[in-house]
Amino acid sequence: MPRKTDKRIRLIEAAKALIHQQGFNLTTLADIAQEADVPLGNVYYYFKTKEAIGVAVIEKRAQEWTERLASWSQHGDPLTRIMALLQYSLEDLETTARYGCPVGGLCQELGKQGGPLADLAAKLLHDMLKWSEDQFGKLGFGEKAAAYALDLVSSIQGMFLLTHTFKDPKLAQKQAEYLQSWLESITSRKAEAPAKVVEMIEDEAFA
């Protein structure tokens, strides 16, 4: 990491990478200091505890997700936005196969011990679910929007878990293809539904 970069930013980026690679509990402040090329004594100037740097990492990931979701939301079509999320899940699958999902893995690890840090991490997935639900809602799925969002996000997280477990990126690619077909299928049926309703009404009217 460039020395000219602010030390606090370097520490957060180092912690973010190490926590993804080896988990929060196994990552020490000394590891983070070494990775960031910052003297260990200087770490305590910015972060008094490992939990404090954990908060900073989660907040950084939240900021990145907010920016990403905002970028996808610029697409006029909600289906295109959802497809952007799906395509993003296929980026850097070699890293996913080696270390798993940086968000899902962190939520799983911290969830076992509970506490404020776990709650903060859980909000990352909650925000992804809520955004997905909003897109399905805009597609006109009404009360089904939450269920479809849960199907989508849980499927993506599941494919990350299996890709990491079996170290096989092809698993994610196959699941993504299935999810794309599923999305196209349910939206196609939704688009056809009004026409079918009109046909039924006309048939009944002329019976």
Buried (B, 14 or more C-beta within 10 A) or exposed (E): BEEEEEBBBBBBBBBBBBBBBEBBEEBEBEBBBBBBBBEEEEBEEBBEEBEBBBBBBBEBBBEEBEEBBEEBBEBEEBBEBBBBBBEEBBEEBEBBBBBBBBBBBBBBBBEEEEEEBBEBBBBBBEBBBBBBBBBBBBBBBEEBBBEBBBBBBEBBBBBBBBBBEEEBBEBBBEBBEEBBEBBEEBBEEBEEEEEEEEEEEEEEEEE
